[in-house]
């Protein structure tokens, strides 16, 4: 496997309970002897599941993924017995759609009320004691699930989260996910000259970016200039002009850059990230 493949790829790690997201990212970096890695969205130490880790230059792309929806499955404990149908009605009325959420005290963001969208919040099963509930929720990126459960608890006499697993983050889900043990094995084989397992784990960053941003094709004659950070002119574009403000630029299968439209008369777009 070419070393260059490690320079612009993503590995979807199945984060275990215990380590922080940062420590998992650091473990990947040290194992592969890389200069930089970055994870796509923090998970609390106790939370497990989907944790995409960007390698080297792919770290520049994390911002384009962080705001996308995330899906979780977990177990909630209520401090009083609850009827599952009545509890679902309370959730539907107060905790679906756009809500106001104050981040918890222990968070990396400013503690200010902000709007977040809860796409769905479904109770799947109830324990015999009527206090433990298996739930699934799909939320806008940046939503705190533990705080969501806490806020629900304030309306029903108390509730807290027992377990939580992220099953999807943006385009990354459990269909292609690897434990730290599987990753460790792949790295050991890679260092022994057998790269197949590790190569299978790598998601090329240009493939991932195609799934979240519209793409355009540019003329081959424009590539050299664009790779030096020059702006894009309409004459450089092949085919349809994108309607979205931000888009990915390709020449054939070659990823060139991510660009943003301008309102300038002659210049169509300027680069935000150039892969040179």
ChimeraX attribute file (.defattr): number of C-alpha atoms within 10 A of each C-alpha:
attribute: neighborCount
match mode: 1-to-1
recipient: residues
	/A:1	12
	/A:2	8
	/A:3	7
	/A:4	9
	/A:5	16
	/A:6	22
	/A:7	20
	/A:8	21
	/A:9	23
	/A:10	26
	/A:11	26
	/A:12	26
	/A:13	26
	/A:14	25
	/A:15	26
	/A:16	19
	/A:17	17
	/A:18	13
	/A:19	15
	/A:20	17
	/A:21	25
	/A:22	17
	/A:23	13
	/A:24	21
	/A:25	22
	/A:26	18
	/A:27	15
	/A:28	24
	/A:29	19
	/A:30	12
	/A:31	12
	/A:32	16
	/A:33	9
	/A:34	14
	/A:35	11
	/A:36	17
	/A:37	23
	/A:38	24
	/A:39	24
	/A:40	25
	/A:41	22
	/A:42	14
	/A:43	22
	/A:44	15
	/A:45	15
	/A:46	15
	/A:47	22
	/A:48	22
	/A:49	25
	/A:50	29
	/A:51	29
	/A:52	28
	/A:53	26
	/A:54	30
	/A:55	28
	/A:56	20
	/A:57	17
	/A:58	22
	/A:59	20
	/A:60	17
	/A:61	19
	/A:62	16
	/A:63	11
	/A:64	15
	/A:65	20
	/A:66	18
	/A:67	16
	/A:68	16
	/A:69	19
	/A:70	25
	/A:71	21
	/A:72	21
	/A:73	21
	/A:74	19
	/A:75	20
	/A:76	23
	/A:77	21
	/A:78	22
	/A:79	15
	/A:80	14
	/A:81	14
	/A:82	18
	/A:83	10
	/A:84	18
	/A:85	10
	/A:86	10
	/A:87	14
	/A:88	17
	/A:89	11
	/A:90	15
	/A:91	17
	/A:92	15
	/A:93	10
	/A:94	14
	/A:95	21
	/A:96	19
	/A:97	14
	/A:98	14
	/A:99	15
	/A:100	12
	/A:101	18
	/A:102	17
	/A:103	20
	/A:104	16
	/A:105	9
	/A:106	7
	/A:107	10
	/A:108	9
	/A:109	10
	/A:110	10
	/A:111	13
	/A:112	11
	/A:113	11
	/A:114	12
	/A:115	14
	/A:116	19
	/A:117	19
	/A:118	21
	/A:119	16
	/A:120	16
	/A:121	20
	/A:122	16
	/A:123	20
	/A:124	14
	/A:125	13
	/A:126	18
	/A:127	11
	/A:128	9
	/A:129	10
	/A:130	16
	/A:131	17
	/A:132	23
	/A:133	23
	/A:134	18
	/A:135	17
	/A:136	19
	/A:137	19
	/A:138	23
	/A:139	23
	/A:140	20
	/A:141	19
	/A:142	19
	/A:143	22
	/A:144	19
	/A:145	16
	/A:146	19
	/A:147	16
	/A:148	20
	/A:149	18
	/A:150	18
	/A:151	18
	/A:152	20
	/A:153	18
	/A:154	10
	/A:155	12
	/A:156	15
	/A:157	12
	/A:158	15
	/A:159	22
	/A:160	19
	/A:161	18
	/A:162	16
	/A:163	16
	/A:164	23
	/A:165	21
	/A:166	23
	/A:167	22
	/A:168	20
	/A:169	27
	/A:170	20
	/A:171	14
	/A:172	21
	/A:173	19
	/A:174	16
	/A:175	9
	/A:176	15
	/A:177	21
	/A:178	19
	/A:179	15
	/A:180	16
	/A:181	10
	/A:182	15
	/A:183	21
	/A:184	17
	/A:185	13
	/A:186	20
	/A:187	21
	/A:188	16
	/A:189	15
	/A:190	17
	/A:191	10
	/A:192	9
	/A:193	10
	/A:194	14
	/A:195	16
	/A:196	13
	/A:197	16
	/A:198	20
	/A:199	19
	/A:200	11
	/A:201	19
	/A:202	18
	/A:203	20
	/A:204	19
	/A:205	21
	/A:206	21
	/A:207	12
	/A:208	16
	/A:209	20
	/A:210	15
	/A:211	11
	/A:212	15
	/A:213	17
	/A:214	16
	/A:215	21
	/A:216	17
	/A:217	20
	/A:218	22
	/A:219	14
	/A:220	13
	/A:221	10
	/A:222	16
	/A:223	17
	/A:224	12
	/A:225	11
	/A:226	21
	/A:227	16
	/A:228	12
	/A:229	17
	/A:230	16
	/A:231	19
	/A:232	23
	/A:233	15
	/A:234	12
	/A:235	11
	/A:236	17
	/A:237	20
	/A:238	13
	/A:239	10
	/A:240	9
	/A:241	12
	/A:242	14
	/A:243	9
	/A:244	11
	/A:245	12
	/A:246	19
	/A:247	23
	/A:248	23
	/A:249	27
	/A:250	21
	/A:251	17
	/A:252	12
	/A:253	10
	/A:254	12
	/A:255	20
	/A:256	24
	/A:257	20
	/A:258	23
	/A:259	21
	/A:260	17
	/A:261	18
	/A:262	14
	/A:263	8
	/A:264	8
	/A:265	7
	/A:266	11
	/A:267	15
	/A:268	19
	/A:269	21
	/A:270	19
	/A:271	22
	/A:272	14
	/A:273	16
	/A:274	17
	/A:275	16
	/A:276	11
